Amino acid sequence: MGMLTPRSYALNKNKSSNRGLDAMRFRYGNGIEIECGERILIDPKRAIEGIPVLISHAHSDHVPRNVSHVKTDVYASFGTASILRRLYGGHYKILHFNESISIGNFEIYAFPAGHIYGSSGFLINCGKISLFYTGDVNPRGGLTVESPARIPKADILITEATYGLPKFRFPDQEVTRARLSKWVIKEVMNGRSPILSAYLIGKSQEVIATLNRYTNLEVSVSKRIADVSEAYSVFDLRYEVDTHKDAHVTHKAYDNAARVTGWAILSKRECDFPLSAHADFYDLLNVVELSNSSRIYTVYGYAEGFAKILKKMGIEASALSDTWVEL
């Protein structure tokens, strides 16, 4: 659900006056780059010495390649930092949800994004402008996240658009979990050891939690999944490592494995399950509505397509590029 935040301002429509008072600009270049007196980077491809970095979550496409040996402050939620330490090492300053920190002129709040454990959206205030970046977002949440996404009101919204087309409409999560568990039980009853293919971080843990909840089967996982899952201790996941008994969860893709991914919505295979950690198209529309933003910028996935649809709906929107947006 949406919520009001300690600071949210109406966007000044007088551009010349606005530039003088707020002087914020941003672009999609080395991650999300934002300047307002100073500069911060969100989910950059590479950290730069002396420029503070915010990491929204622990998936590799949102983590700087040099995160293990950066020469700057790197901020992340407790859950994200826990995963990153296991994968890359490094040192992180912890952002607690709903608490503010100050970085130069920036006042920053982290909100649960509902995508994977620790995933965060960032509300960034500077001068009289508020900007919210969703990161990868899931208003439905999951079994191994802190909560469903929480979307604050902000003048500017930068939202992901991984599934930003109307053809992407995910079924109810509980129905998909039940189907998945039923398929696994059927395979075991037929004398087979089912293999489930899922992403290493986030989805594998969701699959483990699903099988723990819906079945009494022993869950076997690869060592890499087990290593990451140690960061998920608050969820009390139950699994064995490489025992090859009953349901086996792997992050690798096998032809004979059931796949657990949002992209399975496009599959005709009975053993592919569209359990997504992202918002679908209709969830994204809800994110836009909850933000109450006067200007929407889209990134990732179907950014161009989603922005075009929003514009047809009368919403001021465009795909964020490497050209600076000046406020």
C-alpha positions in Angstrom: 0.0 0.0 0.0 1.1 3.6 -0.4 2.1 5.9 2.4 3.0 9.5 3.0 6.6 10.2 3.9 8.1 12.9 6.1 8.9 15.0 3.1 7.0 15.2 -0.2 6.7 18.3 -2.3 4.7 19.5 -5.2 6.9 19.8 -8.3 7.5 23.5 -9.1 6.2 23.9 -12.7 8.2 27.2 -13.1 11.3 25.8 -14.6 13.6 28.8 -14.3 12.7 29.3 -10.7 12.8 25.5 -10.0 16.3 25.2 -11.3 17.6 27.9 -9.1 16.1 26.5 -5.9 16.5 22.7 -6.4 19.2 22.2 -9.0 18.6 18.4 -9.2 19.4 16.4 -12.3 19.6 12.7 -13.0 20.2 10.1 -15.8 20.6 6.4 -16.5 24.3 6.1 -17.2 26.5 4.4 -14.7 23.5 3.1 -13.0 21.1 5.9 -11.8 23.2 9.0 -11.4 21.7 11.9 -9.4 23.3 15.3 -8.8 22.1 17.9 -6.4 25.0 19.9 -5.2 26.9 16.6 -5.0 26.6 13.3 -6.7 25.3 9.8 -5.8 25.2 6.6 -7.8 22.4 4.0 -7.4 23.1 0.4 -8.7 26.1 1.5 -10.7 28.0 -0.8 -13.1 31.2 0.4 -11.4 31.8 2.4 -8.2 33.9 5.5 -8.5 36.2 6.7 -5.8 34.7 9.3 -3.5 31.1 9.1 -4.9 28.6 7.4 -2.5 26.8 4.3 -3.8 23.4 3.0 -3.0 22.6 -0.7 -3.8 19.0 -1.6 -4.1 19.4 -5.3 -3.9 21.9 -8.1 -4.4 21.3 -9.3 -8.0 24.5 -9.0 -9.9 23.1 -6.5 -12.5 22.5 -4.0 -9.7 25.8 -4.5 -8.0 29.1 -2.6 -8.9 31.6 -5.0 -10.5 34.3 -3.6 -8.1 32.1 -3.8 -5.0 34.6 -5.9 -3.1 37.3 -3.2 -3.3 35.7 0.2 -3.6 37.1 3.4 -2.2 33.8 5.0 -1.3 30.9 4.6 1.1 28.4 1.8 -0.1 25.0 1.8 1.4 22.6 -1.1 1.5 19.8 -2.6 3.6 20.7 -5.2 6.2 19.4 -8.1 4.1 21.2 -6.9 0.9 24.5 -6.4 2.8 24.2 -9.9 4.3 24.0 -11.4 0.9 26.7 -9.2 -0.6 29.2 -10.2 2.1 28.7 -13.8 1.3 29.1 -13.3 -2.4 31.7 -10.6 -2.7 33.0 -9.6 0.8 33.3 -5.9 1.2 32.0 -3.3 3.7 28.6 -1.7 3.7 26.8 1.0 5.6 23.4 -0.2 6.7 20.2 1.6 5.6 17.3 0.8 7.9 13.8 0.9 6.4 11.8 4.1 7.0 14.8 5.8 8.7 16.5 8.7 7.0 20.2 9.3 6.4 21.9 12.4 5.0 24.5 12.3 2.3 25.6 15.9 1.6 22.4 17.7 0.4 20.5 14.5 0.0 18.0 13.1 2.5 17.5 9.5 1.8 14.9 6.9 3.0 14.9 3.2 2.1 11.6 1.4 1.7 11.0 -2.4 1.2 10.7 -3.3 -2.5 9.3 -6.8 -2.1 11.6 -8.2 -4.8 14.1 -10.3 -2.8 15.4 -10.2 0.7 16.8 -6.8 1.5 15.5 -5.2 -1.8 14.9 -1.5 -1.4 13.4 1.5 -3.1 15.0 4.9 -2.3 13.2 8.1 -1.6 15.6 10.9 -2.2 14.9 14.5 -1.1 17.0 17.5 -2.1 15.8 21.1 -1.8 12.2 21.1 -2.8 12.3 18.0 -5.0 11.5 14.4 -4.0 12.4 11.5 -6.2 11.6 7.8 -5.7 13.5 5.0 -7.4 11.8 1.7 -7.1 14.7 -0.6 -7.9 13.2 -4.0 -8.9 9.8 -4.0 -7.2 7.1 -6.4 -6.3 3.9 -5.1 -4.6 2.8 -8.7 -4.0 5.9 -9.5 -1.9 6.8 -13.1 -1.3 7.7 -15.7 1.4 11.3 -14.6 1.8 11.0 -10.8 1.8 10.5 -8.3 4.6 7.1 -7.1 3.2 5.4 -6.3 -0.1 6.7 -3.2 -1.8 5.9 0.1 -0.1 5.5 3.1 -2.4 5.8 6.6 -1.0 4.5 9.7 -2.7 7.1 11.7 -4.6 7.4 14.4 -7.3 9.5 12.2 -9.6 9.2 8.4 -10.0 11.9 6.2 -11.6 10.4 2.8 -11.9 11.5 -0.5 -13.4 9.6 -1.9 -16.3 10.9 -5.5 -16.6 7.4 -6.7 -17.4 6.0 -3.4 -18.6 3.6 -4.7 -21.3 -0.1 -5.7 -20.9 0.6 -9.4 -21.9 2.4 -9.8 -18.6 -0.2 -10.6 -16.0 0.9 -13.1 -13.3 -1.6 -15.5 -11.7 -2.1 -15.4 -7.9 1.1 -16.4 -6.1 -0.6 -18.9 -3.8 -2.2 -20.7 -6.8 1.2 -20.9 -8.5 2.9 -22.2 -5.3 0.2 -24.8 -4.9 0.6 -25.9 -8.5 4.4 -26.1 -8.1 4.1 -28.2 -4.9 1.5 -30.5 -6.4 3.8 -31.2 -9.4 6.7 -31.9 -7.1 4.7 -34.4 -5.0 3.4 -36.1 -8.2 6.9 -36.5 -9.5 8.1 -38.0 -6.2 5.1 -40.4 -6.0 6.0 -41.6 -9.6 9.5 -42.5 -8.4 11.3 -39.5 -9.9 13.5 -36.9 -8.2 12.2 -33.5 -9.5 14.7 -30.8 -10.4 13.6 -27.2 -10.0 15.6 -24.5 -11.8 15.5 -21.0 -10.2 17.7 -17.9 -9.8 20.5 -18.2 -7.3 19.4 -15.3 -5.2 15.8 -14.8 -4.2 13.9 -17.3 -6.3 15.7 -20.3 -5.0 14.9 -19.3 -1.5 11.3 -18.7 -2.5 11.1 -22.2 -3.9 12.6 -23.7 -0.7 10.1 -21.8 1.4 7.3 -22.9 -0.8 8.2 -26.6 -0.5 8.7 -26.2 3.2 5.3 -24.7 3.6 3.3 -27.0 1.2 5.1 -30.4 1.5 7.0 -32.6 3.9 9.6 -33.4 1.4 13.3 -33.1 1.9 14.7 -30.3 -0.2 18.2 -30.7 -1.6 20.1 -27.6 -3.0 23.5 -26.9 -4.5 26.3 -25.6 -2.4 26.0 -22.1 -4.0 22.4 -21.9 -3.1 23.1 -23.0 0.4 25.8 -20.4 0.8 23.4 -17.6 -0.3 20.6 -19.0 1.8 22.7 -18.6 5.0 21.9 -14.9 4.7 18.2 -15.9 4.9 18.4 -17.3 8.5 15.5 -15.1 9.6 13.1 -17.2 7.4 14.0 -20.6 8.9 14.5 -22.3 5.6 14.9 -26.1 5.8 17.1 -27.8 3.2 20.0 -30.2 2.7 23.1 -29.7 0.6 23.6 -32.0 -2.4 21.9 -35.0 -1.0 20.0 -35.6 -4.3 16.9 -36.8 -2.6 13.3 -35.8 -3.4 13.0 -32.2 -4.6 16.3 -30.8 -5.8 16.7 -27.0 -6.3 19.3 -25.7 -8.7 20.1 -22.3 -10.1 21.2 -23.8 -13.4 18.9 -24.5 -16.3 18.3 -28.1 -17.3 16.1 -29.4 -20.2 14.3 -31.8 -17.8 14.0 -29.3 -15.0 10.9 -27.3 -14.0 11.6 -23.6 -14.3 10.4 -21.1 -11.7 10.5 -17.6 -13.2 8.2 -14.9 -14.2 9.1 -15.5 -17.8 7.3 -18.9 -17.5 4.2 -16.9 -18.2 5.2 -17.2 -21.9 5.9 -21.0 -21.7 3.5 -23.7 -22.7 5.3 -26.4 -20.6 3.2 -27.8 -17.8 6.2 -27.8 -15.5 7.1 -24.1 -15.8 5.8 -22.0 -13.1 5.3 -18.2 -13.4 6.3 -17.2 -9.9 7.9 -13.8 -10.3 9.8 -11.5 -7.9 8.8 -8.5 -10.1 5.7 -6.4 -10.6 3.6 -7.4 -13.6 2.2 -4.7 -16.0 -0.8 -4.1 -13.8 1.2 -4.0 -10.6 3.4 -1.4 -12.3 0.4 0.7 -13.1 -0.5 0.5 -9.4 3.0 1.7 -8.4 2.6 4.7 -10.7 -0.7 5.5 -9.1 0.5 5.2 -5.5 3.5 7.4 -6.1 1.2 10.3 -7.2 4.2 11.5 -9.2 3.9 14.3 -11.8 6.6 12.8 -14.0 7.4 9.1 -14.6 10.7 7.7 -15.9 11.1 4.1 -16.8 14.2 1.8 -16.8 15.0 -1.8 -17.5 13.0 -4.3 -19.5 10.2 -2.8 -21.6 11.0 0.8 -20.5 10.2 2.3 -23.9 6.9 0.3 -24.3 5.7 1.1 -20.7 6.5 4.8 -21.1 4.5 4.9 -24.4 1.5 3.2 -22.7 1.6 5.7 -19.8 1.7 8.6 -22.2 -1.4 7.3 -24.0 -3.1 7.3 -20.6 -2.3 11.0 -20.3 0.6 10.5 -17.9 3.8 12.4 -18.5 6.3 9.6 -18.9 9.5 8.7 -20.8 12.2 6.1 -20.7 15.2 7.3 -18.8 18.3 7.6 -21.0 21.9 8.8 -20.5 20.9 12.3 -21.2 20.6 14.4 -18.1 17.1 15.4 -16.9 17.4 18.9 -15.5 14.9 20.0 -12.8 
